[in-house]
Every structure is written in C-alpha cells, then in structure tokens.
Amino acid sequence: MLKKIAGLSSEQKEMLLKKIGYSTGKAGEEASKPVPAKPVDWDCFSCSMGNPGSLNISFEEAKVADPQEGYLQVRAKAASLNYRDLMIAMGQYPESPGVPSNMGSDYSGVVTRVGKGVDGIREGDEVIALSAGTFIDGKVQPGSHFINVFNVSELQLVPKPPGLSFADAAAIPTVFHTAFSALVRLANIAGGESVLIHTATGGVGLAAIEIARWKKAEIYATAGSPEKREFLKQKGIVHPMDSRSLSFGDEIMELTGGRGVDVLLNTLSGDAMMKGIEILAPFGRFIQLDKKDIASNTLLPMTLFRKGITFAVLDISLYLLRPAKLKEQLMEITRLFNEGVFKPLPCVTYPVGDLKEALTAMSRSKHIGKLVLIYPC
Ligand SMILES: NC(=O)c1ccc[n+]([C@@H]2O[C@H](COP(=O)([O-])OP(=O)(O)OC[C@H]3O[C@@H](n4cnc5c(N)ncnc54)[C@H](OP(=O)(O)O)[C@@H]3O)[C@@H](O)[C@H]2O)c1
C-alpha cells in the first residue's frame, strides 16, 4: 500500500517516481510486505564490495561475538543507503579520523541479545541504530558492510517509533541527525528566518525541509532536474531552483530583495559553494556538509566574512566518537516522529541482495528520498 507523505498523494508520488525512471522497488512500500530471499544461506552475513568502483558486490558469512558490557545485538530488518555508502563503494570517501568507513550505518531491527549493564532495552524490542562500526575499550572495531547481525553500543540505538515501518525507521538516523545538527544545533535557526536547502530532494534535503517547517523558517530549495523541482513544488516550495548551475545565486538575491538568506545548508562544492557564501545575509550561517572542498583544501578569501557570517563544518560521523550526544539527539528526533511533527521520507525499497542495483540507482542521482534495503526475516 502506498502512503500519502508530506502533502503528496501516493498517485502523484508514484507518477513522479515513474517519470524519473525507477524500475525496481516501490515508493513508500511497507517494509513488512516483501520478504526477500536471502542473498546467501548463512544466518549472519555481510557484503563484500570487490575493487573500489567496480560495484562487484557479493555476500559472505559473518561471525558475530556475544555483545560486551553496554552493548546489544541487533538483527537488521532494514538499512538505508546514504551518499557516503556510494562514495565508499567507489573508493572516493574522504575518511573521518578515527571512524571506520564501512558501508551501512542506518539500521532498524530487533534486539536479539542484551549485554551486561544495559537498562531499559530488552530482547525483542524494535530499535533504530546508527552504527558505522563499534567501539570497544575506546577503540574503533572494524565492522562489515551492510551486516545483518551486529553488536552496537546502547548509546547508538533508540526505540523505533511504533507507528513507523522498519523501512521508514531505517531512513531516519543519518539524514535527520545531519539536518537536525546543522539547522538546530549549529545554525540555531529561528522562526521567520530564511534557509536555502541545496539538493533538497535527497535524504538530507527532505529531512531538512521537515525540520525547517517545524521551526517555521522560510524555505528556499534547489534540485538537479525538472522532475525533482516539480516534486518540491508539490511539497509547497514556491520557487525551486537548479542545483546544477550557479543561477540560484541571482535568483536568491532577487527573491529576498537583495538581502540574501539567513542560513544555507550546503551540499555543493567548488564555485557553487563560493556562490552560496556570497548570498548569505548579514549574520548568516553557512553549514558545510560537502566534504570535497575540505578534502581538496579549498581556500576561502577572508573578504567573504565581512558581513559577519559564520562558516561551520559538520561531519556527523564524528558523533560516533561522542555517542552520548548522538543518543540524546536521536531521542529528540524520534520523539518528534512519535508526536507526528516529522513525517517519514519517501522510500524506495530493495531486497538486500539487490544492493548493487540500489547503489547504481543512487549513482544515477534520479532518486527522490531514501533508498532502503530490506533484510530477510
Ligand atoms: N557532513 C556530513 O556529516 C554529511 C552527512 C550526511 C550527508 N552529507 C552530504 O550531504 C549530501 C546529501 O546526502 P544525502 O544522503 O541526502 O544523499 P542523496 O539522498 O543521495 O542526495 C544526494 C544528492 O546529491 C546530488 N548530486 C550532485 N551530484 C551528484 C552525483 N554526481 N551523483 C549523485 N548525486 C549527486 C543529487 O541532487 P540533485 O540532483 O538535486 O543535484 C542527489 O540527490 C551528500 O553530499 C553527502 O555527502 C554530509
């Protein structure tokens, strides 16, 4: 059954998704519906990605030890893809210091074992986890790509909102945590302020729209194709702009009467990043999510800061080194889902055995919302 999500009827959404060329998966399909065949016969498995860039995906048996003190064991029901997964598969991911670069970080599933010292979570509980690998005795333990059974610290896991399917729940952690950290914690966005959200039909972009609406901010947005911009219009964004050219700069200045925007959530690199800084209003906050310019050590002329703007860099994988903060924020986000403030993002689901197809779809960049892998029971 297709759901009505964030102002779009299921028919409108399906039509748009068809138009942008989906052939596998179904928009907004409930996680419980397809019970995919196991990609392998093993009870515990993970994925092996072959040479970086080849997308030569295969599955292999995984071994999982009992959970240590403070840890739980989770059997995945669903896992969502993030842009970082594609970059890791392509061998292009700029690593974050001290954080493992495994594909697969956003899971929903069921707790199967509880380690000593864990209170309040029991076997059988349905949970959401953000885990790119575990930390034992302060050290990162390398994990496995899109593993189906894993041990995770109680600080990297929260109860799944009961009203959400496993697919919808797996779509939450990274993108909502990123958009929340950026707009609420770093930009401290206030009601009536304006925000420009780049590549707004992606996971982070759509989560940012949910958060900006909750904060009653005025939303401007860009996207990379007429179909994506049409999707944004149907979500109530009045003047969606192009994310693949620099024309958004002049358009923003015109739309804001020459003032610029208070906050910019930046997923673009190079000249588009520079253009973004130029169109900030006095006291504006620029939140840098894209890692390319950091990896290539792009320099910023100091004159860009003359309007008293703030340039903040967010790398949410570093939160895995501060899991207590991560937990606090995920609790806040899931509370807002439970209260119906945040709505689930559009999802296209794939059986986990079709990981290669899902990564290929992400690389084509026609998707709207999240791509979610469904695990066998
Ligand atoms: N710093 C952090 O902590 C952090 C955390 C999460 C995500 N991010 C970054 O935020 C961005 C969005 O992430 P996401 O998870 O929302 O990804 P997503 O759902 O896949 O969206 C990515 C968007 O990037 C745009 N894009 C531009 N060039 C592309 C290319 N060559 N291949 C594929 N997509 C391309 C596309 O938008 P258009 O077609 O509209 O241009 C696409 O929809 C990524 O750059 C990601 O690395 C950063």
The ligand as an SDF file (V2000), in Angstrom:
LIG
                    3D

 48 52  0  0  0  0  0  0  0  0999 V2000
   28.9170   16.2210    6.5020 N   0  0  0  0  0  0  0  0  0  0  0  0
   28.0710   15.3070    6.9400 C   0  0  0  0  0  0  0  0  0  0  0  0
   28.0810   14.9480    8.1120 O   0  0  0  0  0  0  0  0  0  0  0  0
   27.0860   14.7290    5.9680 C   0  0  0  0  0  0  0  0  0  0  0  0
   26.1230   13.8120    6.4380 C   0  0  0  0  0  0  0  0  0  0  0  0
   25.2020   13.3120    5.5090 C   0  0  0  0  0  0  0  0  0  0  0  0
   25.2770   13.7170    4.1790 C   0  0  0  0  0  0  0  0  0  0  0  0
   26.2250   14.5810    3.7800 N   0  0  0  0  0  0  0  0  0  0  0  0
   26.3370   15.0310    2.3890 C   0  0  0  0  0  0  0  0  0  0  0  0
   25.1030   15.6000    2.0360 O   0  0  0  0  0  0  0  0  0  0  0  0
   24.8300   15.3360    0.6620 C   0  0  0  0  0  0  0  0  0  0  0  0
   23.4590   14.7260    0.5060 C   0  0  0  0  0  0  0  0  0  0  0  0
   23.4540   13.4520    1.1290 O   0  0  0  0  0  0  0  0  0  0  0  0
   22.1840   12.5180    1.0250 P   0  0  0  0  0  0  0  0  0  0  0  0
   22.3900   11.3800    1.9340 O   0  0  0  0  0  0  0  0  0  0  0  0
   20.9770   13.3300    1.1380 O   0  0  0  0  0  0  0  0  0  0  0  0
   22.3410   11.9540   -0.4430 O   0  0  0  0  0  0  0  0  0  0  0  0
   21.2420   11.6620   -1.5500 P   0  0  0  0  0  0  0  0  0  0  0  0
   19.9380   11.3910   -0.9330 O   0  0  0  0  0  0  0  0  0  0  0  0
   21.8190   10.6400   -2.4460 O   0  0  0  0  0  0  0  0  0  0  0  0
   21.2420   13.0150   -2.3070 O   0  0  0  0  0  0  0  0  0  0  0  0
   22.4270   13.4160   -2.9420 C   0  0  0  0  0  0  0  0  0  0  0  0
   22.1140   14.4820   -3.9600 C   0  0  0  0  0  0  0  0  0  0  0  0
   23.3420   14.9770   -4.4500 O   0  0  0  0  0  0  0  0  0  0  0  0
   23.1250   15.4900   -5.7450 C   0  0  0  0  0  0  0  0  0  0  0  0
   24.2270   15.1320   -6.6380 N   0  0  0  0  0  0  0  0  0  0  0  0
   25.0070   16.0290   -7.2580 C   0  0  0  0  0  0  0  0  0  0  0  0
   25.9270   15.4310   -7.9950 N   0  0  0  0  0  0  0  0  0  0  0  0
   25.7520   14.1140   -7.8690 C   0  0  0  0  0  0  0  0  0  0  0  0
   26.4130   12.9630   -8.4010 C   0  0  0  0  0  0  0  0  0  0  0  0
   27.4580   13.0640   -9.2200 N   0  0  0  0  0  0  0  0  0  0  0  0
   25.9540   11.7410   -8.0570 N   0  0  0  0  0  0  0  0  0  0  0  0
   24.9100   11.6000   -7.2090 C   0  0  0  0  0  0  0  0  0  0  0  0
   24.2510   12.6800   -6.6510 N   0  0  0  0  0  0  0  0  0  0  0  0
   24.6730   13.9130   -6.9880 C   0  0  0  0  0  0  0  0  0  0  0  0
   21.8030   14.9640   -6.2050 C   0  0  0  0  0  0  0  0  0  0  0  0
   20.9000   16.0580   -6.0840 O   0  0  0  0  0  0  0  0  0  0  0  0
   20.4330   16.9460   -7.3170 P   0  0  0  0  0  0  0  0  0  0  0  0
   20.1300   16.0180   -8.4450 O   0  0  0  0  0  0  0  0  0  0  0  0
   19.2550   17.6280   -6.7790 O   0  0  0  0  0  0  0  0  0  0  0  0
   21.5560   17.8850   -7.6260 O   0  0  0  0  0  0  0  0  0  0  0  0
   21.4020   13.9400   -5.1650 C   0  0  0  0  0  0  0  0  0  0  0  0
   20.0130   13.8840   -4.9790 O   0  0  0  0  0  0  0  0  0  0  0  0
   25.9880   14.4630    0.1500 C   0  0  0  0  0  0  0  0  0  0  0  0
   26.9240   15.3170   -0.4610 O   0  0  0  0  0  0  0  0  0  0  0  0
   26.5560   13.8730    1.4190 C   0  0  0  0  0  0  0  0  0  0  0  0
   27.9210   13.5450    1.2750 O   0  0  0  0  0  0  0  0  0  0  0  0
   27.1330   15.0870    4.6500 C   0  0  0  0  0  0  0  0  0  0  0  0
  1  2  1  0
  2  3  2  0
  2  4  1  0
  4  5  1  0
  4 48  2  0
  5  6  2  0
  6  7  1  0
  7  8  2  0
  8  9  1  0
  8 48  1  0
  9 10  1  0
  9 46  1  0
 10 11  1  0
 11 12  1  0
 11 44  1  0
 12 13  1  0
 13 14  1  0
 14 15  2  0
 14 16  1  0
 14 17  1  0
 17 18  1  0
 18 19  2  0
 18 20  1  0
 18 21  1  0
 21 22  1  0
 22 23  1  0
 23 24  1  0
 23 42  1  0
 24 25  1  0
 25 26  1  0
 25 36  1  0
 26 27  1  0
 26 35  1  0
 27 28  2  0
 28 29  1  0
 29 30  1  0
 29 35  2  0
 30 31  1  0
 30 32  2  0
 32 33  1  0
 33 34  2  0
 34 35  1  0
 36 37  1  0
 36 42  1  0
 37 38  1  0
 38 39  2  0
 38 40  1  0
 38 41  1  0
 42 43  1  0
 44 45  1  0
 44 46  1  0
 46 47  1  0
M  CHG  2   8   1  16  -1
M  END
$$$$
